[in-house]
Amino acid sequence: MILDNFTLKGKTAVVTGCNTGLGQGLACALAEAGADIFGVYRSNAGNTPSLVEEKGVKFFGYKADLSDIASIPQIVHTALDVFSRIDILVNNAGSIIREDSLSFSEKDWDDVMNLNAKSVFFLSQSCAVEFAKQGSGKIINIASMLSFQGGIRVPSYTASKSAVRGLTMSLSNEWAHLGINVNAIAPGYMETSNTAALRGDKERNEAILERIPAGRWGRPEDLSGAVVFLASKASDYVNGITLPVDGGWLGR
């Protein structure tokens, strides 16, 4: 049956930034499809372990600061030690700094780029070495609408998410023949901690809602179908795409 191609039973997924918001939603979706979760977080795992484990799968948490790529080899080593193999990598961890471009600092630039782009490449590279050995693997990057558009007062975020989209295409070209699929999801305006200030600004919130054909902000669970599809056998011939999940924003 076609639905059998969407099961992730027996698979292991590494999900970064899994403790809240989109990362938590992505981890729970993969768990519901049957995958065990190796969750990476910077401070604490929050309630993600219990939410994942109630799906009947395993969760193992790992604390790491992905802005320092020196942590990456140990992440992969530990995931292999715990689960024996990795089948799926979701590069979700990221940050955003809002500031006028005329006064944007070098530190703010580097902090965002190191986490949002540099770590995505080097964690993908590290996992791809293992994927190549086993002849299969799925890498799912989290891009943004600003992978397609310019944005306002978020120069490093826009640059990093444009890099994620480009990197997704580049790595898919290099690694498809190894059985590795590299794709991305571009969420629209989502209800997360990163957008709390925007949603709290009545005028800005109304302007955003007027621009979304679906008429509402997205929620983490709105990414569930996309991430399960890209992680599963159903997407074996899908390479290098960035899939918008945005309530119609880009199509307007």
Stockholm file with secondary structure:
# STOCKHOLM 1.0

chainA/1-252         MILDNFTLKGKTAVVTGCNTGLGQGLACALAEAGADIFGVYRSNAGNTPSLVEEKGVKFFGYKADLSDIASIPQIVHTALDVFSRIDILVNNAGSIIREDSLSFSEKDWDDVMNLNAKSVFFLSQSCAVEFAKQGSGKIINIASMLSFQGGIRVPSYTASKSAVRGLTMSLSNEWAHLGINVNAIAPGYMETSNTAALRGDKERNEAILERIPAGRWGRPEDLSGAVVFLASKASDYVNGITLPVDGGWLGR
#=GR chainA/1-252 SS CGGGGGCCTTCEEEEESCSSHHHHHHHHHHHHTTCEEEEEESSCCTTHHHHHHTTTSCEEEEECCTTSGGGHHHHHHHHHHHHSCCCEEEECCCCCCCCCGGGCCHHHHHHHHIIIIIHHHHHHHHHHHHHHHHTCEEEEEECCGGGTSCCSSCHHHHHHHHHHHHHHHHHHHHHGGGTEEEEEEEECSBCSGGGHHHHHSHHHHHHHHHHCTTSSCBCGGGGHHHHHHHHSGGGTTCCSCEEEESTTTTTC
#=GC SS_cons         CGGGGGCCTTCEEEEESCSSHHHHHHHHHHHHTTCEEEEEESSCCTTHHHHHHTTTSCEEEEECCTTSGGGHHHHHHHHHHHHSCCCEEEECCCCCCCCCGGGCCHHHHHHHHIIIIIHHHHHHHHHHHHHHHHTCEEEEEECCGGGTSCCSSCHHHHHHHHHHHHHHHHHHHHHGGGTEEEEEEEECSBCSGGGHHHHHSHHHHHHHHHHCTTSSCBCGGGGHHHHHHHHSGGGTTCCSCEEEESTTTTTC
//
